[in-house]
Amino acid sequence: MTDRSKSVNEVVSFDSEELILVNESDEQTGTMSKALCHDGDGVLHRAFSLFIFNDDGQLLLQRRSADKRLWPMYWSNSCCSHPREGELLEVAIERRLQQELGMSAELRFIYKFSYQANFGELGSENELCSVYLGRSNQLVRANITEIAEWRFISPAGLTEELAIAPEGFTPWFKMEWQRLSEEYGPLLAGYTDPSE
């Protein structure tokens, strides 16, 4: 659904940017370039994953750019990325929402988890990821260097799509949505139910 008249075309991700390496307790252990963090089985690094809902209770999904090294053209949650060396997580989240979607949102931290997922021989994600829920009705201004397409979807529609064609979605998004649905249902309902 990306409206090219309301999109931007700015490169905001670089293989050379230094990401924050962490241990399982989320304590910084060093830094490493984004490219090296994703080589082979990956090196554990700090990340975040955002779920942005509108007032109708629909979730903003993005389809990752065809130029992405890992999971290109897969559907995923509203926004996900990494803080850079020396950058606070909250600052990185605000920066990335603006860079990818041209929007801001009030966000609530929900949980943190680590996962590792391989994308064939092209590399892996190996992240300690903080998951946030938020709401925004601002106009989406998608950055087409990051996002091929975007759309809003109801929770019921998403659950149906995930059951029918799970292979079209990123692995972290599937893990996160399942956990949000199973463990944080009442909290999630505050964002997905317009009457709440």
N, C-alpha and C positions, 0 to 999 in steps of 0.2 A: 504494500500500500504506500510505499514511500513516494511522496509528492516531491519531485525534483525541484519545483519552484520554491519549496520550503526546506531545501537541504543545503548542506555546506560541503565543501570539498577541501579538507585540510588534513594533512598527514599529522597524526598525533601519537602514533606508536612507532618506536624505533627499536631495532634489534640490539642496539648498543646501550640502551638505557639500563641503569643499574637497579636491579630488584633486591629486595630484602630477604636474605636467607634466614630461616628460623628453625628451631627445634619443635618438637611436639607440644611444648609448653608455650609456644609463640614468643620465645626469647630470641632476639637477633643473634645470629652466629656469624654474620658476614654479609657480603653483597656479591652479586654476580650479574653479568649481562643477561638480558632477557633471552637472547639466542641460546646461550649456554644453559640457562635454567630449564629450557625445554628440549635439550638434546637427549637422546637415549631414553632412559626411564625417568628423566627429569630430576631436579634437585628441589627439595622442599623450600617453598618461598611463600611470603605473605600475599594474600589476595582478598578480594571482596566480591560479593554477588548481590545485586539489587533487584528487588521485585517491586515495580511501580504500578499502582492501580489507579484507575480514574474513579470518579464519583458514582459511576454505574457498576462498580465492582469488577471491572474487566482488567485483566493483566496486560501490560505492554510487553509484547514479544519482539525480538529482533532476529533477523536472519543474517548470520555473519557473512561478511564480505567474501567474495570469491578469492580475494588476495590473501586471506588468512592462511597461515602455515598449518594450523591445527583446526580441524572441523570447519573448513570453509563451506558456506552455503547451508549450514545446519541452523535450525531454529534454536533459540536460547532465551534466557530470561532478559529482562529489560536492559541490564548493563552489568558487565563484570570486567574487572581489570586488577591492577596491582598498584600499591603505593611504591614510589621510587625511593631510592636511597635518601634518607634524611627527611622524608615526607610523612607527616602524621596521616593515619588512616582516614580521619574525618576530612582532611584537606584533599586527599586523593579522590575520595568519593565525590566531593563537590566538583572538583576539577573534571573528573571523567564524565559525570552527568552532563556538564556543559559541553565538553568536547564531542561526545558521541551523540547526544540527544538534544542539545541546546536548551536544556531545562534544568530546573532545580526541584527539590522535593524535601519534605520533612521525613526523615528516615528513623526507623527504630531498629536497634540491634536485636536479633532474635537468638542466634546461636553461632557457634564456630565448629568447623569440622575439617579433618584432613582427608584427602583422597588422592589417588594416583590413577591415571587413565592413559593408555597408549593409543596413538593414532597411527597404526601401522609402523612403517620405518621412518616416518617423518618427524617423530618426536612424541613428547608426552606432556601432560599436565601433572604436576606434583605440588599441590597447594595446601596451605592451611588457610581456609577460606572463611571469612566472616559474612554471615547472611543477614540482610536487612530487608524490612518491609517499609514501603512508603506510599504516599498518595500525591498525585499531581494532576491538574487539569490543564497544564500549560501546553501550548502548541509544540508538537514534536518537530524539531529541525534536525533530521538525521544527517550524520556525517557519512557521506557515501564512500569514504575510504575505509570505514569500519563496518558499515551496515548496508547490506544489499536491499533489504526490505524490512518493513515493520508493520505491526498490526496489533489491535486489541482483541482479546478473546475472553470469553466467560470461563469461570472455573470448570463448569460442566463440559463445555466444548473442549477445553484443554485436556481434561481427563479422558474424554472420548478419543481425541487425536493420539494421545500417548498410548492408549490401549490398541489402537488400530495400526499406527505407524511409528513406533518408538524409535526406529532407526533414523528418523529425520531430525532428532533432537540431540543436543550435546549431552554427554554423560553426567556432567555436574548438575545441569538443570534438572534432569530426571531424578537424581538423588535428592536434590534440594526440595523439589516439589513434593515428592513422596513423604519426606520427613516433615515438611511444613503441614501437609494434609493429615498425617497420622499422629504427630506429637503436638502440634500447635493449632489444632482445628479451631478452637474458640477464638484464639488471637487472630488467626487468618480470617475468620468470619467478619471481624471488625473492618477488614479491607474489602472483602469480596461480596458482602451483603449490603446493598445500598440502603437498606432500612436500618442498619445498625447505627 
